[in-house]
Amino acid sequence: MPIPMGMKVAADENRTHTVQEVSELKKSVLKMGIRSEEGWIYFNELLYRCMRRVHGNFKLNKKMQIIELKTQFKIFGLTL
């Protein structure tokens, strides 16, 4: 996905990425907490985590916290 939801990649698709660039991307993905199942991830979880990464710096009221927990529970249930 393009920025702001996606990650920054080199403009030239033919260019190989350095070890440092790959390492930074891996760190970002790990920080997002995306679970994989035999090398596959669910699109909805990826989209949700990208949205949280970009727009997640705000405080949730009690109602929104409950909705957040329910959503995470549903995502977890889908990944089983």
N, C-alpha and C positions, 0 to 999 in steps of 0.2 A: 504494500500500500504506500502511496506517496505521503510525504510529510504533510500535516502534523501527526496523523495517526500512525504512519509507518516509521521505519527506521531510515536514517540517512545512509545511502549507498553511493558508490562512485558513479559519476555521470556517464563514464564510458563503460558499457557493458562488457567489452572485450578485455578490460583491465582486470588482472587478478588482484585479489585483496591480500593485504599484508597480514601477517600473523596477529599483529596488534589490532587491526580492524576487526578481524574475526573474533578475537578475544573480547573486545568491547561489545560486539553484538551478542555474544554468548552471555556475557554478564548482564546485559540489559534484559534478555529473555529470562534468565534465571531470577532476576529481581521481580519480574512480572508474575512469577509463580505459575506458569502455564504447565499443566500436567500433560504427559504424553502417554499413549497406550500403544506399545509395540512400534514406536516411531511415528505414530499418527496423533494429531491434535484435532480437537473439535473447533470448527470455524467460529461458532457462537462464543466459545470461551476465549479464543484469540481476539475476537472483536471486542468483547467485554473488557479484557485485560488491557488492550490498547487504549480503549476509551478511559479506563481508570488511570492509566499512565499519563495520559494527556490532560484529562479534566479532573483528576482525583484529588487535587489539593484544595479541598473545601471541607467544612465541618457539616456533618449530617445531624439532623434532628432525630429524635427517638423513632418517629415513624419511618423515616428514611433508613435508619440503621436496621430496623426490622425487615424492611423490603430488601435491603442489601444482603442480609443474612439468608433470607429465603431464596434469593437469586443464587447465591453461592451454593446453597444446599441443593438446589435444582441442577446446577452445573455439575456438582460433585456426583449426583445421582446419575446423570447422563454419562459420565465418564467411567462408571463401574462396569 
